[in-house]
Amino acid sequence: MTTSDAHAELRLPTVAVKAGRPEVQPDQPLNEPLVMASTYVAGGAVEYGRYGNPTWAAFETALGALEGGRAVSFASGMAAISTILDLVAPGETVVAARHCYQGALVQLASLEQRGLIKVVLVDIDDTDQVLAALNDDVALLWIESPTNPALEVADLPVLCAAAREAGVTSVVDNTFATPVVQRPLDLGADVVVHSATKYLAGHSDAVIGAVVTRRDDIWRAVDEKRRTMGALPGTLEAWLALRGLRTLHLRVERAQSNAQELVRRVAQHRAVDRVRYPGFGGIVALEIAGGAGAADLVSASTRLWVHATSLGGVESSLERRRRWTSEPLTIPEGLVRLSVGIEDVDDLWSDLQQALDAVPG
Ligand code: PLP
């Protein structure tokens, strides 16, 4: 079963634990095994390793059930994003969040430079601005909410309804929120994309991505792109991501409660000019007083928090985002993104506090 129907009446923690398992029969394993195969005996539905794999299918069933749609997994979040952007016809316009993940922005800019599409960037938390951009030339509305790393929140029901009304396909990158916090398909989105590398897999050991949709035309087009372009997920990565999904709700809830407590504590620190936090999820952004130098000092001074890119693992990590030259110039130089993990919050606070104390007063 590849749709979410079998789990429609169950609550999310139960779905996270139960979806995407083999049938319960004597001597069946409880978990879908790691099926390493390039070639299948002819005459079945799969035939070849670029067309399907039982381990990917188990991960897709579970993720589809969690998001309320049908999933196709990919080699990475960027492979999922590139696949959706590849569905835009030449000359059509994509309206996208100005502060969405920089890899998506780089990909959009490259398609525009090659004359394939037009791109209009908007402040995704300014609903009127986004609605005004949805004219007849627009094919796709690219939403990230919260955005990475500015943490702006979009009004998903309003934007997705307006997009549908205008005949525009709406896509939500749900990497930061995860289905534990928000289910964009329920809020009117046509497509969800994930960097499953982050919270879904959750242990900083796998790069994998996914598209989820309820629209059969989009599911078929995306599956076809994967078959032909070949941006396949690794089988081990799909297995690890499915293993990660089993505890997604526990990890996200703990990261969120840690983040909420840290936001309360850090707000008063003299080295912090501004705390950005949407009120939910495990990602916090601190604007450090003193800009890039002070922010680099904070990143270099932690002992428990790991100075690293990426996010959504069980371990807390942090980085100054503008150290990447591709990051938009509208992101402050001194912005440090925190990915709050599931450790003890007092240990996390002590370490962060001593790193912030290192900033000269
Ligand atoms: N979307 C968001 C919000 C991200 O943060 C990232 C990576 O940081 C991606 C997509 C890209 O995913 P991947 O690194 O798995 O290709």
Boltz pocket constraint, residues with backbone or C-beta under 6 A from the ligand:
constraints:
  - pocket:
      binder: B
      contacts: [[A, 76], [A, 77], [A, 78], [A, 79], [A, 101], [A, 103], [A, 144], [A, 148], [A, 173], [A, 175], [A, 176], [A, 194], [A, 195], [A, 196], [A, 197], [A, 207], [A, 208], [A, 209], [A, 310]]
      max_distance: 6.0
